Amino acid sequence: MLVVVLVLANVLGGSDTDDDDAVADVSGGTSPQRAEDLPPLPVEVPAPTPEADATCPQLMQVLPLDLLGDPARLVDSDTPYAAAWGDPAVVLVCGVPQPEGLVPGEGLFTINGVTWYVDQTDPEATVWTAVDRAVYVEVSLPPDVDSAPVTALSDVLAAALPAR
């Protein structure tokens, strides 16, 4: 118990400076990203279809403000059906066309009840497309990011949009 008291005394009151309001940076790294520090991200989106207009608002309303520690950021798009988190950004677009190269039943992954098609042909992004909902939902990841954002978004997508 004495060690804990000494450690707390050093952290809370062990400053040798005259500035009693000084706060030590104990984070051990750079400060986390904040949404207000990130510029709006331009996102190209397809023209909305009637299916997207009927389905995508349900998903967009429940997307997280924070995705695995990365804050949501403003997007600049022609529809309200795009969202992004962090920098480099993870980008979600609801209501995209069927992905090129999709062959029913081939190359699909199911994560938390959502079936995804993965396209790795672009060196700038890995594109995951949910193919089992009323509309296709695309999640683009920076090339060095694993599937963790897709796993987190699968739970949200499964809850917001029923499988078809």
C-alpha positions as CSV (number, residue, x, y, z in Angstrom):
1,M,0.0,0.0,0.0
2,L,2.8,2.4,0.8
3,V,4.2,2.0,-2.8
4,V,0.9,3.0,-4.3
5,V,0.7,6.1,-2.0
6,L,4.2,7.1,-3.0
7,V,3.5,6.7,-6.7
8,L,0.3,8.7,-6.4
9,A,2.1,11.4,-4.5
10,N,4.7,11.6,-7.2
11,V,2.1,11.7,-10.0
12,L,-0.2,14.2,-8.4
13,G,2.1,16.4,-6.4
14,G,5.7,15.6,-7.2
15,S,6.3,18.6,-9.5
16,D,9.5,20.6,-8.9
17,T,8.1,23.6,-10.9
18,D,6.2,26.6,-9.6
19,D,3.3,25.8,-12.0
20,D,0.8,23.9,-9.8
21,D,-1.6,23.6,-12.7
22,A,0.8,21.8,-15.0
23,V,-0.4,18.4,-16.2
24,A,2.0,15.7,-17.3
25,D,1.5,14.0,-20.6
26,V,1.3,10.3,-19.6
27,S,-0.2,9.1,-22.8
28,G,3.1,7.8,-24.1
29,G,2.5,8.9,-27.7
30,T,0.9,11.3,-30.0
31,S,-2.5,12.6,-29.0
32,P,-5.5,10.7,-30.6
33,Q,-7.2,12.0,-33.7
34,R,-10.1,14.3,-33.2
35,A,-12.9,14.6,-35.7
36,E,-12.6,18.4,-35.7
37,D,-8.9,18.1,-36.7
38,L,-9.7,16.1,-39.8
39,P,-10.7,17.9,-43.0
40,P,-13.8,16.8,-44.9
41,L,-13.1,13.8,-47.1
42,P,-14.3,13.9,-50.7
43,V,-16.1,10.6,-51.4
44,E,-17.4,9.6,-54.8
45,V,-20.8,8.0,-54.6
46,P,-23.2,6.6,-57.2
47,A,-26.4,8.3,-57.9
48,P,-28.9,7.0,-55.3
49,T,-31.4,4.3,-56.5
50,P,-34.9,4.0,-55.1
51,E,-33.6,0.9,-53.1
52,A,-30.8,3.0,-51.6
53,D,-33.2,5.8,-50.7
54,A,-35.5,3.2,-49.0
55,T,-32.7,1.3,-47.2
56,C,-29.5,3.3,-46.6
57,P,-31.0,5.9,-44.1
58,Q,-31.6,3.0,-41.6
59,L,-27.9,2.2,-41.7
60,M,-26.5,5.7,-41.8
61,Q,-28.5,6.6,-38.6
62,V,-26.8,3.9,-36.5
63,L,-23.2,4.1,-37.7
64,P,-20.7,4.7,-34.9
65,L,-19.1,8.0,-34.1
66,D,-15.9,6.2,-33.3
67,L,-14.6,3.1,-35.2
68,L,-12.0,1.2,-33.3
69,G,-10.5,4.4,-31.9
70,D,-10.8,6.5,-35.1
71,P,-13.3,9.3,-35.0
72,A,-16.0,9.8,-37.6
73,R,-15.2,12.6,-40.0
74,L,-17.2,14.8,-42.4
75,V,-17.5,13.6,-45.9
76,D,-18.1,15.6,-49.1
77,S,-20.4,13.6,-51.3
78,D,-23.4,13.9,-53.6
79,T,-25.6,11.8,-51.3
80,P,-25.9,11.3,-47.5
81,Y,-25.0,7.7,-47.9
82,A,-21.2,7.9,-47.2
83,A,-19.3,7.9,-44.0
84,A,-15.6,7.9,-43.0
85,W,-13.4,7.4,-40.0
86,G,-9.8,8.3,-39.2
87,D,-6.9,9.3,-41.4
88,P,-6.1,7.4,-43.5
89,A,-9.8,6.9,-43.8
90,V,-12.0,3.9,-43.6
91,V,-14.9,4.8,-46.0
92,L,-18.3,3.3,-46.1
93,V,-20.7,3.9,-49.0
94,C,-24.3,2.5,-49.0
95,G,-26.1,1.8,-52.2
96,V,-23.2,0.9,-54.5
97,P,-23.5,-1.1,-57.7
98,Q,-22.7,-4.9,-57.8
99,P,-18.9,-5.2,-57.6
100,E,-17.1,-6.2,-60.8
101,G,-15.7,-9.7,-60.5
102,L,-18.4,-10.9,-58.2
103,V,-19.3,-14.5,-59.0
104,P,-22.2,-15.8,-56.8
105,G,-21.0,-18.2,-54.2
106,E,-17.3,-17.7,-55.0
107,G,-14.7,-15.8,-53.0
108,L,-17.1,-14.7,-50.3
109,F,-16.5,-14.3,-46.6
110,T,-19.2,-14.2,-43.8
111,I,-18.3,-12.1,-40.8
112,N,-20.8,-11.7,-38.0
113,G,-23.7,-12.7,-40.2
114,V,-22.8,-10.5,-43.2
115,T,-21.5,-11.9,-46.5
116,W,-18.7,-9.9,-48.0
117,Y,-16.9,-9.9,-51.3
118,V,-13.3,-8.7,-51.1
119,D,-11.6,-6.8,-54.0
120,Q,-7.8,-6.4,-53.6
121,T,-7.0,-5.3,-57.1
122,D,-6.5,-1.6,-56.2
123,P,-3.1,-1.0,-54.5
124,E,-4.6,2.0,-52.7
125,A,-7.4,0.2,-50.9
126,T,-8.9,-3.1,-50.1
127,V,-12.6,-2.9,-50.9
128,W,-15.1,-5.1,-49.0
129,T,-18.7,-5.2,-50.3
130,A,-21.6,-6.6,-48.4
131,V,-23.6,-8.6,-50.9
132,D,-26.4,-10.1,-48.9
133,R,-28.5,-7.0,-48.1
134,A,-31.2,-5.1,-50.0
135,V,-28.5,-2.8,-51.3
136,Y,-24.7,-3.3,-51.6
137,V,-22.6,-1.6,-49.0
138,E,-19.0,-1.0,-49.6
139,V,-16.2,-0.5,-47.1
140,S,-12.8,0.7,-48.4
141,L,-9.8,0.2,-46.2
142,P,-6.3,1.6,-46.5
143,P,-4.0,-1.2,-47.8
144,D,-2.2,-1.6,-44.5
145,V,-5.4,-2.0,-42.4
146,D,-6.7,-5.5,-41.5
147,S,-10.3,-6.5,-41.5
148,A,-11.1,-5.2,-38.0
149,P,-13.1,-2.3,-39.2
150,V,-15.2,-4.6,-41.4
151,T,-15.8,-6.9,-38.4
152,A,-17.0,-4.0,-36.3
153,L,-19.2,-2.6,-39.1
154,S,-20.6,-6.1,-39.8
155,D,-22.4,-6.0,-36.4
156,V,-23.9,-2.6,-37.2
157,L,-24.9,-3.6,-40.7
158,A,-26.5,-6.9,-39.6
159,A,-28.5,-5.0,-36.9
160,A,-29.6,-2.2,-39.3
161,L,-30.3,-4.1,-42.5
162,P,-31.9,-7.5,-42.7
163,A,-30.2,-10.2,-44.9
164,R,-32.0,-11.0,-48.1
